[in-house]
Amino acid sequence: MSIKTIATNRKAHYNFHLQDSVEAGIVLTGSEIKSIRAGRVNLSDSYAKTEGDELWLVNAHIARYEAGSYLSHEPTRRRKLLLHRKQIDSLASKMKERGLTLVPLRLYIKDGIAKVEVALAKGKKRFDKREAIIRRQTEREIDQAIKRKRA
């Protein structure tokens, strides 16, 4: 199995407390998969939501394919995510119960097929983000002090 990561959502780890994640297939057009293979994807402001019995990826930006015709795809159109019915139902119930949201973490190609890893997430408050920044800075300072002592 070969997995090639195309895009990651680095903002997700900063803005959300992440819980369980699920791998989902994604319905694409021909020009979209060509743009994905070229690495022209942005997941930073995207999210997934349920409508009826389906799961949709909203606001994910896949750039137009340069060599495509004028009838190319819309860059931020909604894309259907492919999961089993039980998975969609359980995710939808968790989103309703606990006030969680579905956030895409990364988009990758696995054995020639585009996949999206989505995770249930709860938004961080401003003080949580400050704590994460302070923790990261102190860890960095400790690592630098240890390296200076060794040298």
C-alpha positions as CSV (number, residue, x, y, z in Angstrom):
1,M,0.0,0.0,0.0
2,S,1.4,3.3,-1.0
3,I,0.1,6.5,0.6
4,K,1.1,9.9,-0.7
5,T,-0.1,12.8,1.4
6,I,-1.2,15.7,-0.7
7,A,-2.4,18.3,1.8
8,T,-2.7,18.6,5.5
9,N,-4.9,20.9,7.6
10,R,-2.4,22.3,10.1
11,K,-4.9,24.8,11.5
12,A,-7.1,21.9,12.7
13,H,-4.6,20.9,15.4
14,Y,-4.3,24.5,16.6
15,N,-8.0,25.4,16.5
16,F,-9.7,22.1,17.7
17,H,-9.4,19.4,20.2
18,L,-9.4,16.3,17.9
19,Q,-11.2,13.1,18.7
20,D,-11.7,10.0,16.6
21,S,-10.9,10.1,12.9
22,V,-12.2,8.3,9.9
23,E,-10.9,7.6,6.4
24,A,-13.5,8.6,3.7
25,G,-13.5,8.4,-0.1
26,I,-14.3,11.5,-2.1
27,V,-16.3,12.0,-5.3
28,L,-14.2,14.0,-7.8
29,T,-14.3,15.0,-11.4
30,G,-11.4,14.4,-13.8
31,S,-9.9,17.8,-13.6
32,E,-10.1,17.8,-9.8
33,I,-8.0,14.6,-9.4
34,K,-5.4,16.0,-11.8
35,S,-5.1,19.1,-9.6
36,I,-4.9,17.0,-6.5
37,R,-2.1,14.9,-8.0
38,A,-0.3,18.3,-8.8
39,G,-0.7,19.2,-5.1
40,R,-2.9,22.2,-5.6
41,V,-5.2,21.7,-2.6
42,N,-6.1,23.8,0.5
43,L,-8.1,22.4,3.4
44,S,-7.6,25.2,5.9
45,D,-11.1,26.6,6.1
46,S,-13.0,23.4,5.1
47,Y,-15.4,21.3,7.1
48,A,-17.7,18.3,6.6
49,K,-21.5,18.3,7.3
50,T,-24.3,15.9,6.9
51,E,-27.3,16.5,4.8
52,G,-29.9,13.9,4.9
53,D,-28.1,10.5,4.6
54,E,-25.0,12.0,3.0
55,L,-21.8,13.5,4.1
56,W,-20.4,16.6,2.2
57,L,-17.0,18.3,2.3
58,V,-17.6,22.0,2.2
59,N,-15.2,24.8,1.3
60,A,-12.2,22.7,0.4
61,H,-10.3,24.5,-2.3
62,I,-9.0,22.4,-5.2
63,A,-7.5,24.7,-7.8
64,R,-8.5,24.6,-11.4
65,Y,-6.4,22.4,-13.7
66,E,-4.3,24.6,-15.9
67,A,-4.4,22.3,-18.9
68,G,-8.1,21.8,-18.6
69,S,-10.8,23.3,-20.8
70,Y,-12.9,26.3,-19.9
71,L,-15.5,23.9,-18.5
72,S,-13.3,23.0,-15.6
73,H,-14.6,22.5,-12.0
74,E,-15.6,25.1,-9.5
75,P,-12.6,25.3,-7.0
76,T,-14.7,25.4,-3.7
77,R,-17.7,23.3,-4.7
78,R,-19.2,20.8,-2.3
79,R,-17.9,17.3,-2.7
80,K,-19.6,14.1,-1.5
81,L,-17.7,12.0,1.0
82,L,-18.1,8.2,0.8
83,L,-18.6,6.3,4.0
84,H,-20.7,3.4,5.2
85,R,-24.2,4.2,6.3
86,K,-23.5,3.2,9.9
87,Q,-20.4,5.4,10.0
88,I,-22.4,8.4,8.7
89,D,-25.2,7.8,11.2
90,S,-22.8,7.5,14.2
91,L,-20.9,10.7,13.2
92,A,-24.1,12.6,12.7
93,S,-25.4,11.5,16.1
94,K,-22.1,12.5,17.8
95,M,-22.2,15.9,16.1
96,K,-25.8,16.6,17.3
97,E,-25.3,15.3,20.9
98,R,-22.0,16.8,21.8
99,G,-21.9,19.9,19.6
100,L,-18.9,18.6,17.6
101,T,-17.9,19.3,14.1
102,L,-16.2,17.3,11.4
103,V,-12.9,18.7,10.2
104,P,-10.7,17.3,7.4
105,L,-7.2,16.6,8.6
106,R,-5.4,15.5,5.4
107,L,-6.1,14.6,1.8
108,Y,-4.0,11.8,0.4
109,I,-3.8,9.3,-2.4
110,K,-3.9,5.7,-1.3
111,D,-3.3,3.1,-4.1
112,G,-4.4,5.6,-6.8
113,I,-7.6,6.7,-5.0
114,A,-8.1,10.0,-3.3
115,K,-9.1,9.8,0.3
116,V,-9.8,12.3,3.1
117,E,-9.2,11.8,6.8
118,V,-11.9,13.6,8.8
119,A,-12.0,13.9,12.5
120,L,-14.6,14.8,15.1
121,A,-13.4,18.0,16.7
122,K,-14.4,20.4,19.4
123,G,-13.4,24.1,19.1
124,K,-10.7,25.4,21.4
125,K,-11.2,28.5,23.4
126,R,-8.8,31.4,23.2
127,F,-7.1,30.5,26.5
128,D,-6.5,26.9,25.3
129,K,-4.7,28.3,22.3
130,R,-2.5,30.5,24.5
131,E,-1.6,27.5,26.7
132,A,-0.6,25.5,23.6
133,I,1.6,28.4,22.4
134,I,3.3,28.8,25.9
135,R,3.8,25.0,26.2
136,R,5.4,24.9,22.7
137,Q,7.7,27.8,23.5
138,T,8.9,26.3,26.8
139,E,9.5,23.0,25.2
140,R,11.6,24.7,22.5
141,E,13.6,26.6,25.1
142,I,14.3,23.5,27.1
143,D,15.4,21.6,23.9
144,Q,17.7,24.5,23.0
145,A,19.2,24.6,26.5
146,I,19.9,20.9,26.4
147,K,21.6,21.2,23.0
148,R,23.8,24.1,24.3
149,K,24.9,22.0,27.2
150,R,25.8,19.0,25.0
151,A,27.8,21.2,22.6
